[in-house]
């Protein structure tokens, strides 16, 4: 389980919190916002990893066999 999810469950378990919603639509909006936030965080994380990897490729491009380099650059 991911640390953020685990922390969330522990927080619920340790400190039960209730929130009232005026209607189902309000609940859907909040849920959607949180899901979007989680996905955005993941995307940023993978984007950073990709940028670092590409940066390393740029620095050490001379030491990578040509066939492997072609396969790697094909996906960027």
PyMOL Python script that loads the backbone (N, CA, C, O; Angstrom):
from pymol import cmd

cmd.read_pdbstr("""\
ATOM      1  N   UNK A   1       0.851  -1.177   0.000  1.00  0.00           N
ATOM      2  CA  UNK A   1       0.000   0.000   0.000  1.00  0.00           C
ATOM      3  C   UNK A   1       0.900   1.246   0.000  1.00  0.00           C
ATOM      4  O   UNK A   1       1.932   1.283   0.671  1.00  0.00           O
ATOM      5  N   UNK A   2       0.495   2.237  -0.750  1.00  0.00           N
ATOM      6  CA  UNK A   2       1.277   3.460  -0.829  1.00  0.00           C
ATOM      7  C   UNK A   2       1.211   4.221   0.488  1.00  0.00           C
ATOM      8  O   UNK A   2       0.195   4.182   1.181  1.00  0.00           O
ATOM      9  N   UNK A   3       2.292   4.913   0.834  1.00  0.00           N
ATOM     10  CA  UNK A   3       2.336   5.631   2.116  1.00  0.00           C
ATOM     11  C   UNK A   3       1.187   6.618   2.315  1.00  0.00           C
ATOM     12  O   UNK A   3       0.632   6.706   3.410  1.00  0.00           O
ATOM     13  N   UNK A   4       0.828   7.360   1.270  1.00  0.00           N
ATOM     14  CA  UNK A   4      -0.262   8.342   1.429  1.00  0.00           C
ATOM     15  C   UNK A   4      -1.586   7.660   1.726  1.00  0.00           C
ATOM     16  O   UNK A   4      -2.368   8.127   2.555  1.00  0.00           O
ATOM     17  N   UNK A   5      -1.827   6.562   1.050  1.00  0.00           N
ATOM     18  CA  UNK A   5      -3.059   5.817   1.278  1.00  0.00           C
ATOM     19  C   UNK A   5      -3.050   5.203   2.678  1.00  0.00           C
ATOM     20  O   UNK A   5      -4.057   5.221   3.385  1.00  0.00           O
ATOM     21  N   UNK A   6      -1.918   4.671   3.054  1.00  0.00           N
ATOM     22  CA  UNK A   6      -1.794   4.095   4.394  1.00  0.00           C
ATOM     23  C   UNK A   6      -2.003   5.160   5.468  1.00  0.00           C
ATOM     24  O   UNK A   6      -2.687   4.922   6.463  1.00  0.00           O
ATOM     25  N   UNK A   7      -1.411   6.331   5.259  1.00  0.00           N
ATOM     26  CA  UNK A   7      -1.608   7.445   6.201  1.00  0.00           C
ATOM     27  C   UNK A   7      -3.076   7.847   6.288  1.00  0.00           C
ATOM     28  O   UNK A   7      -3.597   8.127   7.368  1.00  0.00           O
ATOM     29  N   UNK A   8      -3.724   7.869   5.143  1.00  0.00           N
ATOM     30  CA  UNK A   8      -5.140   8.216   5.112  1.00  0.00           C
ATOM     31  C   UNK A   8      -5.953   7.236   5.952  1.00  0.00           C
ATOM     32  O   UNK A   8      -6.778   7.646   6.768  1.00  0.00           O
ATOM     33  N   UNK A   9      -5.715   5.940   5.748  1.00  0.00           N
ATOM     34  CA  UNK A   9      -6.449   4.934   6.519  1.00  0.00           C
ATOM     35  C   UNK A   9      -6.131   5.014   8.007  1.00  0.00           C
ATOM     36  O   UNK A   9      -7.014   4.846   8.847  1.00  0.00           O
ATOM     37  N   UNK A  10      -4.881   5.266   8.322  1.00  0.00           N
ATOM     38  CA  UNK A  10      -4.513   5.404   9.734  1.00  0.00           C
ATOM     39  C   UNK A  10      -5.180   6.615  10.366  1.00  0.00           C
ATOM     40  O   UNK A  10      -5.609   6.569  11.518  1.00  0.00           O
ATOM     41  N   UNK A  11      -5.263   7.695   9.604  1.00  0.00           N
ATOM     42  CA  UNK A  11      -5.923   8.895  10.120  1.00  0.00           C
ATOM     43  C   UNK A  11      -7.397   8.623  10.388  1.00  0.00           C
ATOM     44  O   UNK A  11      -7.945   9.055  11.401  1.00  0.00           O
ATOM     45  N   UNK A  12      -8.023   7.911   9.480  1.00  0.00           N
ATOM     46  CA  UNK A  12      -9.431   7.569   9.670  1.00  0.00           C
ATOM     47  C   UNK A  12      -9.593   6.673  10.891  1.00  0.00           C
ATOM     48  O   UNK A  12     -10.490   6.864  11.712  1.00  0.00           O
ATOM     49  N   UNK A  13      -8.710   5.702  10.989  1.00  0.00           N
ATOM     50  CA  UNK A  13      -8.788   4.752  12.091  1.00  0.00           C
ATOM     51  C   UNK A  13      -8.544   5.451  13.428  1.00  0.00           C
ATOM     52  O   UNK A  13      -9.243   5.189  14.407  1.00  0.00           O
ATOM     53  N   UNK A  14      -7.548   6.343  13.465  1.00  0.00           N
ATOM     54  CA  UNK A  14      -7.168   7.002  14.712  1.00  0.00           C
ATOM     55  C   UNK A  14      -8.087   8.165  15.080  1.00  0.00           C
ATOM     56  O   UNK A  14      -8.386   8.392  16.252  1.00  0.00           O
ATOM     57  N   UNK A  15      -8.512   8.869  14.095  1.00  0.00           N
ATOM     58  CA  UNK A  15      -9.299  10.067  14.350  1.00  0.00           C
ATOM     59  C   UNK A  15     -10.466  10.099  13.366  1.00  0.00           C
ATOM     60  O   UNK A  15     -10.399  10.730  12.311  1.00  0.00           O
ATOM     61  N   UNK A  16     -11.507   9.421  13.731  1.00  0.00           N
ATOM     62  CA  UNK A  16     -12.656   9.339  12.826  1.00  0.00           C
ATOM     63  C   UNK A  16     -13.226  10.731  12.620  1.00  0.00           C
ATOM     64  O   UNK A  16     -13.564  11.434  13.573  1.00  0.00           O
ATOM     65  N   UNK A  17     -13.323  11.105  11.374  1.00  0.00           N
ATOM     66  CA  UNK A  17     -13.808  12.423  11.010  1.00  0.00           C
ATOM     67  C   UNK A  17     -15.041  12.266  10.133  1.00  0.00           C
ATOM     68  O   UNK A  17     -15.096  11.413   9.247  1.00  0.00           O
ATOM     69  N   UNK A  18     -16.002  13.092  10.396  1.00  0.00           N
ATOM     70  CA  UNK A  18     -17.221  13.070   9.595  1.00  0.00           C
ATOM     71  C   UNK A  18     -17.340  14.383   8.857  1.00  0.00           C
ATOM     72  O   UNK A  18     -16.930  15.437   9.342  1.00  0.00           O
ATOM     73  N   UNK A  19     -17.894  14.292   7.708  1.00  0.00           N
ATOM     74  CA  UNK A  19     -18.152  15.500   6.945  1.00  0.00           C
ATOM     75  C   UNK A  19     -19.539  15.379   6.341  1.00  0.00           C
ATOM     76  O   UNK A  19     -19.885  14.358   5.746  1.00  0.00           O
ATOM     77  N   UNK A  20     -20.301  16.393   6.496  1.00  0.00           N
ATOM     78  CA  UNK A  20     -21.652  16.385   5.938  1.00  0.00           C
ATOM     79  C   UNK A  20     -21.646  17.000   4.550  1.00  0.00           C
ATOM     80  O   UNK A  20     -20.913  17.948   4.271  1.00  0.00           O
ATOM     81  N   UNK A  21     -22.460  16.450   3.709  1.00  0.00           N
ATOM     82  CA  UNK A  21     -22.626  16.965   2.357  1.00  0.00           C
ATOM     83  C   UNK A  21     -24.090  17.326   2.177  1.00  0.00           C
ATOM     84  O   UNK A  21     -24.988  16.631   2.653  1.00  0.00           O
ATOM     85  N   UNK A  22     -24.303  18.415   1.486  1.00  0.00           N
ATOM     86  CA  UNK A  22     -25.681  18.850   1.250  1.00  0.00           C
ATOM     87  C   UNK A  22     -26.416  17.901   0.323  1.00  0.00           C
ATOM     88  O   UNK A  22     -27.629  17.711   0.421  1.00  0.00           O
ATOM     89  N   UNK A  23     -25.644  17.312  -0.577  1.00  0.00           N
ATOM     90  CA  UNK A  23     -26.263  16.388  -1.536  1.00  0.00           C
ATOM     91  C   UNK A  23     -25.183  15.484  -2.138  1.00  0.00           C
ATOM     92  O   UNK A  23     -23.994  15.653  -1.869  1.00  0.00           O
ATOM     93  N   UNK A  24     -25.602  14.559  -2.928  1.00  0.00           N
ATOM     94  CA  UNK A  24     -24.687  13.613  -3.552  1.00  0.00           C
ATOM     95  C   UNK A  24     -23.743  14.313  -4.528  1.00  0.00           C
ATOM     96  O   UNK A  24     -22.594  13.904  -4.692  1.00  0.00           O
ATOM     97  N   UNK A  25     -24.228  15.351  -5.164  1.00  0.00           N
ATOM     98  CA  UNK A  25     -23.398  16.076  -6.131  1.00  0.00           C
ATOM     99  C   UNK A  25     -22.175  16.701  -5.451  1.00  0.00           C
ATOM    100  O   UNK A  25     -21.077  16.658  -6.005  1.00  0.00           O
ATOM    101  N   UNK A  26     -22.348  17.276  -4.269  1.00  0.00           N
ATOM    102  CA  UNK A  26     -21.225  17.844  -3.524  1.00  0.00           C
ATOM    103  C   UNK A  26     -20.187  16.770  -3.204  1.00  0.00           C
ATOM    104  O   UNK A  26     -18.982  16.999  -3.303  1.00  0.00           O
ATOM    105  N   UNK A  27     -20.677  15.608  -2.824  1.00  0.00           N
ATOM    106  CA  UNK A  27     -19.774  14.494  -2.531  1.00  0.00           C
ATOM    107  C   UNK A  27     -18.999  14.093  -3.785  1.00  0.00           C
ATOM    108  O   UNK A  27     -17.791  13.862  -3.719  1.00  0.00           O
ATOM    109  N   UNK A  28     -19.677  14.009  -4.916  1.00  0.00           N
ATOM    110  CA  UNK A  28     -19.035  13.634  -6.175  1.00  0.00           C
ATOM    111  C   UNK A  28     -17.949  14.640  -6.557  1.00  0.00           C
ATOM    112  O   UNK A  28     -16.882  14.253  -7.032  1.00  0.00           O
ATOM    113  N   UNK A  29     -18.219  15.917  -6.351  1.00  0.00           N
ATOM    114  CA  UNK A  29     -17.248  16.963  -6.697  1.00  0.00           C
ATOM    115  C   UNK A  29     -15.991  16.801  -5.840  1.00  0.00           C
ATOM    116  O   UNK A  29     -14.877  16.827  -6.363  1.00  0.00           O
ATOM    117  N   UNK A  30     -16.161  16.637  -4.553  1.00  0.00           N
ATOM    118  CA  UNK A  30     -15.014  16.475  -3.663  1.00  0.00           C
ATOM    119  C   UNK A  30     -14.221  15.220  -4.008  1.00  0.00           C
ATOM    120  O   UNK A  30     -12.991  15.252  -4.046  1.00  0.00           O
ATOM    121  N   UNK A  31     -14.899  14.148  -4.252  1.00  0.00           N
ATOM    122  CA  UNK A  31     -14.243  12.897  -4.611  1.00  0.00           C
ATOM    123  C   UNK A  31     -13.469  13.061  -5.922  1.00  0.00           C
ATOM    124  O   UNK A  31     -12.324  12.622  -6.024  1.00  0.00           O
ATOM    125  N   UNK A  32     -14.075  13.678  -6.899  1.00  0.00           N
ATOM    126  CA  UNK A  32     -13.415  13.909  -8.194  1.00  0.00           C
ATOM    127  C   UNK A  32     -12.170  14.778  -8.028  1.00  0.00           C
ATOM    128  O   UNK A  32     -11.124  14.489  -8.610  1.00  0.00           O
ATOM    129  N   UNK A  33     -12.283  15.830  -7.240  1.00  0.00           N
ATOM    130  CA  UNK A  33     -11.137  16.719  -7.015  1.00  0.00           C
ATOM    131  C   UNK A  33      -9.975  15.962  -6.389  1.00  0.00           C
ATOM    132  O   UNK A  33      -8.822  16.158  -6.772  1.00  0.00           O
ATOM    133  N   UNK A  34     -10.272  15.110  -5.441  1.00  0.00           N
ATOM    134  CA  UNK A  34      -9.206  14.350  -4.782  1.00  0.00           C
ATOM    135  C   UNK A  34      -8.580  13.316  -5.710  1.00  0.00           C
ATOM    136  O   UNK A  34      -7.370  13.095  -5.666  1.00  0.00           O
ATOM    137  N   UNK A  35      -9.372  12.699  -6.527  1.00  0.00           N
ATOM    138  CA  UNK A  35      -8.839  11.726  -7.490  1.00  0.00           C
ATOM    139  C   UNK A  35      -7.954  12.444  -8.508  1.00  0.00           C
ATOM    140  O   UNK A  35      -6.877  11.952  -8.844  1.00  0.00           O
ATOM    141  N   UNK A  36      -8.393  13.585  -8.994  1.00  0.00           N
ATOM    142  CA  UNK A  36      -7.601  14.365  -9.947  1.00  0.00           C
ATOM    143  C   UNK A  36      -6.275  14.778  -9.310  1.00  0.00           C
ATOM    144  O   UNK A  36      -5.226  14.707  -9.950  1.00  0.00           O
ATOM    145  N   UNK A  37      -6.325  15.201  -8.071  1.00  0.00           N
ATOM    146  CA  UNK A  37      -5.108  15.603  -7.360  1.00  0.00           C
ATOM    147  C   UNK A  37      -4.132  14.421  -7.255  1.00  0.00           C
ATOM    148  O   UNK A  37      -2.939  14.586  -7.510  1.00  0.00           O
ATOM    149  N   UNK A  38      -4.612  13.268  -6.893  1.00  0.00           N
ATOM    150  CA  UNK A  38      -3.776  12.079  -6.763  1.00  0.00           C
ATOM    151  C   UNK A  38      -3.139  11.704  -8.106  1.00  0.00           C
ATOM    152  O   UNK A  38      -1.948  11.401  -8.170  1.00  0.00           O
ATOM    153  N   UNK A  39      -3.926  11.726  -9.160  1.00  0.00           N
ATOM    154  CA  UNK A  39      -3.415  11.398 -10.497  1.00  0.00           C
ATOM    155  C   UNK A  39      -2.375  12.430 -10.922  1.00  0.00           C
ATOM    156  O   UNK A  39      -1.350  12.070 -11.501  1.00  0.00           O
ATOM    157  N   UNK A  40      -2.624  13.690 -10.645  1.00  0.00           N
ATOM    158  CA  UNK A  40      -1.680  14.750 -11.006  1.00  0.00           C
ATOM    159  C   UNK A  40      -0.343  14.564 -10.303  1.00  0.00           C
ATOM    160  O   UNK A  40       0.713  14.729 -10.914  1.00  0.00           O
ATOM    161  N   UNK A  41      -0.388  14.225  -9.031  1.00  0.00           N
ATOM    162  CA  UNK A  41       0.843  13.976  -8.283  1.00  0.00           C
ATOM    163  C   UNK A  41       1.634  12.843  -8.910  1.00  0.00           C
ATOM    164  O   UNK A  41       2.848  12.948  -9.084  1.00  0.00           O
ATOM    165  N   UNK A  42       0.947  11.758  -9.249  1.00  0.00           N
ATOM    166  CA  UNK A  42       1.616  10.613  -9.869  1.00  0.00           C
ATOM    167  C   UNK A  42       2.247  11.016 -11.190  1.00  0.00           C
ATOM    168  O   UNK A  42       3.389  10.656 -11.476  1.00  0.00           O
ATOM    169  N   UNK A  43       1.501  11.767 -11.999  1.00  0.00           N
ATOM    170  CA  UNK A  43       2.010  12.186 -13.295  1.00  0.00           C
ATOM    171  C   UNK A  43       3.261  13.037 -13.136  1.00  0.00           C
ATOM    172  O   UNK A  43       4.247  12.834 -13.845  1.00  0.00           O
ATOM    173  N   UNK A  44       3.226  13.995 -12.203  1.00  0.00           N
ATOM    174  CA  UNK A  44       4.398  14.839 -11.962  1.00  0.00           C
ATOM    175  C   UNK A  44       5.597  14.000 -11.552  1.00  0.00           C
ATOM    176  O   UNK A  44       6.719  14.248 -11.993  1.00  0.00           O
ATOM    177  N   UNK A  45       5.356  13.012 -10.710  1.00  0.00           N
ATOM    178  CA  UNK A  45       6.433  12.133 -10.249  1.00  0.00           C
ATOM    179  C   UNK A  45       7.061  11.399 -11.435  1.00  0.00           C
ATOM    180  O   UNK A  45       8.285  11.367 -11.560  1.00  0.00           O
ATOM    181  N   UNK A  46       6.249  10.816 -12.296  1.00  0.00           N
ATOM    182  CA  UNK A  46       6.778  10.091 -13.446  1.00  0.00           C
ATOM    183  C   UNK A  46       7.439  11.034 -14.440  1.00  0.00           C
ATOM    184  O   UNK A  46       8.406  10.663 -15.105  1.00  0.00           O
ATOM    185  N   UNK A  47       6.926  12.232 -14.540  1.00  0.00           N
ATOM    186  CA  UNK A  47       7.521  13.224 -15.422  1.00  0.00           C
ATOM    187  C   UNK A  47       8.926  13.580 -14.947  1.00  0.00           C
ATOM    188  O   UNK A  47       9.843  13.697 -15.760  1.00  0.00           O
ATOM    189  N   UNK A  48       9.101  13.752 -13.649  1.00  0.00           N
ATOM    190  CA  UNK A  48      10.421  14.059 -13.081  1.00  0.00           C
ATOM    191  C   UNK A  48      11.398  12.917 -13.343  1.00  0.00           C
ATOM    192  O   UNK A  48      12.551  13.153 -13.706  1.00  0.00           O
ATOM    193  N   UNK A  49      10.944  11.701 -13.163  1.00  0.00           N
ATOM    194  CA  UNK A  49      11.799  10.539 -13.409  1.00  0.00           C
ATOM    195  C   UNK A  49      12.215  10.515 -14.879  1.00  0.00           C
ATOM    196  O   UNK A  49      13.386  10.293 -15.191  1.00  0.00           O
ATOM    197  N   UNK A  50      11.281  10.737 -15.761  1.00  0.00           N
ATOM    198  CA  UNK A  50      11.579  10.739 -17.191  1.00  0.00           C
ATOM    199  C   UNK A  50      12.597  11.829 -17.540  1.00  0.00           C
ATOM    200  O   UNK A  50      13.534  11.581 -18.299  1.00  0.00           O
ATOM    201  N   UNK A  51      12.417  13.026 -16.992  1.00  0.00           N
ATOM    202  CA  UNK A  51      13.346  14.117 -17.269  1.00  0.00           C
ATOM    203  C   UNK A  51      14.753  13.784 -16.781  1.00  0.00           C
ATOM    204  O   UNK A  51      15.731  14.075 -17.468  1.00  0.00           O
ATOM    205  N   UNK A  52      14.861  13.183 -15.613  1.00  0.00           N
ATOM    206  CA  UNK A  52      16.173  12.802 -15.089  1.00  0.00           C
ATOM    207  C   UNK A  52      16.820  11.739 -15.966  1.00  0.00           C
ATOM    208  O   UNK A  52      18.018  11.788 -16.243  1.00  0.00           O
ATOM    209  N   UNK A  53      16.020  10.792 -16.390  1.00  0.00           N
ATOM    210  CA  UNK A  53      16.539   9.728 -17.238  1.00  0.00           C
ATOM    211  C   UNK A  53      17.033  10.295 -18.568  1.00  0.00           C
ATOM    212  O   UNK A  53      18.121   9.947 -19.028  1.00  0.00           O
ATOM    213  N   UNK A  54      16.244  11.157 -19.177  1.00  0.00           N
ATOM    214  CA  UNK A  54      16.635  11.771 -20.450  1.00  0.00           C
ATOM    215  C   UNK A  54      17.900  12.606 -20.259  1.00  0.00           C
ATOM    216  O   UNK A  54      18.777  12.610 -21.122  1.00  0.00           O
ATOM    217  N   UNK A  55      17.995  13.303 -19.148  1.00  0.00           N
ATOM    218  CA  UNK A  55      19.187  14.087 -18.848  1.00  0.00           C
ATOM    219  C   UNK A  55      20.421  13.184 -18.767  1.00  0.00           C
ATOM    220  O   UNK A  55      21.487  13.528 -19.277  1.00  0.00           O
ATOM    221  N   UNK A  56      20.265  12.047 -18.133  1.00  0.00           N
ATOM    222  CA  UNK A  56      21.381  11.099 -18.060  1.00  0.00           C
ATOM    223  C   UNK A  56      21.740  10.581 -19.448  1.00  0.00           C
ATOM    224  O   UNK A  56      22.917  10.427 -19.776  1.00  0.00           O
ATOM    225  N   UNK A  57      20.741  10.319 -20.241  1.00  0.00           N
ATOM    226  CA  UNK A  57      21.004   9.861 -21.610  1.00  0.00           C
ATOM    227  C   UNK A  57      21.810  10.909 -22.379  1.00  0.00           C
ATOM    228  O   UNK A  57      22.759  10.583 -23.093  1.00  0.00           O
ATOM    229  N   UNK A  58      21.416  12.165 -22.218  1.00  0.00           N
ATOM    230  CA  UNK A  58      22.124  13.236 -22.916  1.00  0.00           C
ATOM    231  C   UNK A  58      23.590  13.310 -22.489  1.00  0.00           C
ATOM    232  O   UNK A  58      24.468  13.552 -23.317  1.00  0.00           O
ATOM    233  N   UNK A  59      23.850  13.106 -21.218  1.00  0.00           N
ATOM    234  CA  UNK A  59      25.221  13.184 -20.700  1.00  0.00           C
ATOM    235  C   UNK A  59      26.064  11.988 -21.129  1.00  0.00           C
ATOM    236  O   UNK A  59      27.241  12.131 -21.462  1.00  0.00           O
ATOM    237  N   UNK A  60      25.455  10.822 -21.116  1.00  0.00           N
ATOM    238  CA  UNK A  60      26.229   9.597 -21.335  1.00  0.00           C
ATOM    239  C   UNK A  60      25.858   8.891 -22.634  1.00  0.00           C
ATOM    240  O   UNK A  60      25.995   7.673 -22.748  1.00  0.00           O
ATOM    241  N   UNK A  61      25.403   9.637 -23.579  1.00  0.00           N
ATOM    242  CA  UNK A  61      24.927   9.063 -24.830  1.00  0.00           C
ATOM    243  C   UNK A  61      26.025   8.282 -25.569  1.00  0.00           C
ATOM    244  O   UNK A  61      25.733   7.311 -26.266  1.00  0.00           O
ATOM    245  N   UNK A  62      27.250   8.696 -25.420  1.00  0.00           N
ATOM    246  CA  UNK A  62      28.348   8.046 -26.121  1.00  0.00           C
ATOM    247  C   UNK A  62      28.611   6.622 -25.642  1.00  0.00           C
ATOM    248  O   UNK A  62      29.207   5.831 -26.374  1.00  0.00           O
ATOM    249  N   UNK A  63      28.184   6.283 -24.442  1.00  0.00           N
ATOM    250  CA  UNK A  63      28.489   4.958 -23.906  1.00  0.00           C
ATOM    251  C   UNK A  63      27.346   3.954 -24.086  1.00  0.00           C
ATOM    252  O   UNK A  63      27.446   2.815 -23.631  1.00  0.00           O
ATOM    253  N   UNK A  64      26.283   4.364 -24.733  1.00  0.00           N
ATOM    254  CA  UNK A  64      25.144   3.474 -24.936  1.00  0.00           C
ATOM    255  C   UNK A  64      25.245   2.858 -26.332  1.00  0.00           C
ATOM    256  O   UNK A  64      25.408   3.587 -27.310  1.00  0.00           O
ATOM    257  N   UNK A  65      25.152   1.547 -26.440  1.00  0.00           N
ATOM    258  CA  UNK A  65      25.200   0.917 -27.764  1.00  0.00           C
ATOM    259  C   UNK A  65      24.114   1.492 -28.681  1.00  0.00           C
ATOM    260  O   UNK A  65      23.010   1.798 -28.231  1.00  0.00           O
ATOM    261  N   UNK A  66      24.431   1.631 -29.934  1.00  0.00           N
ATOM    262  CA  UNK A  66      23.540   2.277 -30.902  1.00  0.00           C
ATOM    263  C   UNK A  66      22.150   1.634 -30.952  1.00  0.00           C
ATOM    264  O   UNK A  66      21.150   2.352 -30.974  1.00  0.00           O
ATOM    265  N   UNK A  67      22.063   0.313 -30.969  1.00  0.00           N
ATOM    266  CA  UNK A  67      20.756  -0.350 -31.048  1.00  0.00           C
ATOM    267  C   UNK A  67      19.899  -0.051 -29.820  1.00  0.00           C
ATOM    268  O   UNK A  67      18.697   0.193 -29.934  1.00  0.00           O
ATOM    269  N   UNK A  68      20.523  -0.071 -28.661  1.00  0.00           N
ATOM    270  CA  UNK A  68      19.789   0.239 -27.436  1.00  0.00           C
ATOM    271  C   UNK A  68      19.347   1.695 -27.442  1.00  0.00           C
ATOM    272  O   UNK A  68      18.219   2.004 -27.057  1.00  0.00           O
ATOM    273  N   UNK A  69      20.213   2.575 -27.869  1.00  0.00           N
ATOM    274  CA  UNK A  69      19.879   3.993 -27.938  1.00  0.00           C
ATOM    275  C   UNK A  69      18.686   4.230 -28.862  1.00  0.00           C
ATOM    276  O   UNK A  69      17.803   5.025 -28.542  1.00  0.00           O
ATOM    277  N   UNK A  70      18.657   3.555 -29.990  1.00  0.00           N
ATOM    278  CA  UNK A  70      17.533   3.696 -30.914  1.00  0.00           C
ATOM    279  C   UNK A  70      16.230   3.244 -30.270  1.00  0.00           C
ATOM    280  O   UNK A  70      15.193   3.882 -30.450  1.00  0.00           O
ATOM    281  N   UNK A  71      16.278   2.158 -29.529  1.00  0.00           N
ATOM    282  CA  UNK A  71      15.066   1.669 -28.861  1.00  0.00           C
ATOM    283  C   UNK A  71      14.615   2.656 -27.778  1.00  0.00           C
ATOM    284  O   UNK A  71      13.423   2.931 -27.643  1.00  0.00           O
ATOM    285  N   UNK A  72      15.548   3.174 -27.026  1.00  0.00           N
ATOM    286  CA  UNK A  72      15.202   4.106 -25.942  1.00  0.00           C
ATOM    287  C   UNK A  72      14.625   5.403 -26.480  1.00  0.00           C
ATOM    288  O   UNK A  72      13.623   5.894 -25.959  1.00  0.00           O
ATOM    289  N   UNK A  73      15.233   5.960 -27.501  1.00  0.00           N
ATOM    290  CA  UNK A  73      14.754   7.247 -28.025  1.00  0.00           C
ATOM    291  C   UNK A  73      13.455   7.093 -28.800  1.00  0.00           C
ATOM    292  O   UNK A  73      12.739   8.071 -29.014  1.00  0.00           O
ATOM    293  N   UNK A  74      13.156   5.901 -29.211  1.00  0.00           N
ATOM    294  CA  UNK A  74      11.902   5.636 -29.925  1.00  0.00           C
ATOM    295  C   UNK A  74      10.685   5.950 -29.040  1.00  0.00           C
ATOM    296  O   UNK A  74       9.632   6.314 -29.562  1.00  0.00           O
ATOM    297  N   UNK A  75      10.809   5.818 -27.729  1.00  0.00           N
ATOM    298  CA  UNK A  75       9.675   5.998 -26.810  1.00  0.00           C
ATOM    299  C   UNK A  75       9.602   7.395 -26.226  1.00  0.00           C
ATOM    300  O   UNK A  75       8.713   7.658 -25.416  1.00  0.00           O
ATOM    301  N   UNK A  76      10.477   8.287 -26.589  1.00  0.00           N
ATOM    302  CA  UNK A  76      10.436   9.634 -26.016  1.00  0.00           C
ATOM    303  C   UNK A  76       9.850  10.626 -26.974  1.00  0.00           C
ATOM    304  O   UNK A  76       9.742  11.808 -26.649  1.00  0.00           O
TER     305      UNK A  76
END
""", "prot")
cmd.dss("prot")
cmd.show_as("cartoon", "prot")
cmd.util.cbc("prot")
cmd.orient("prot")
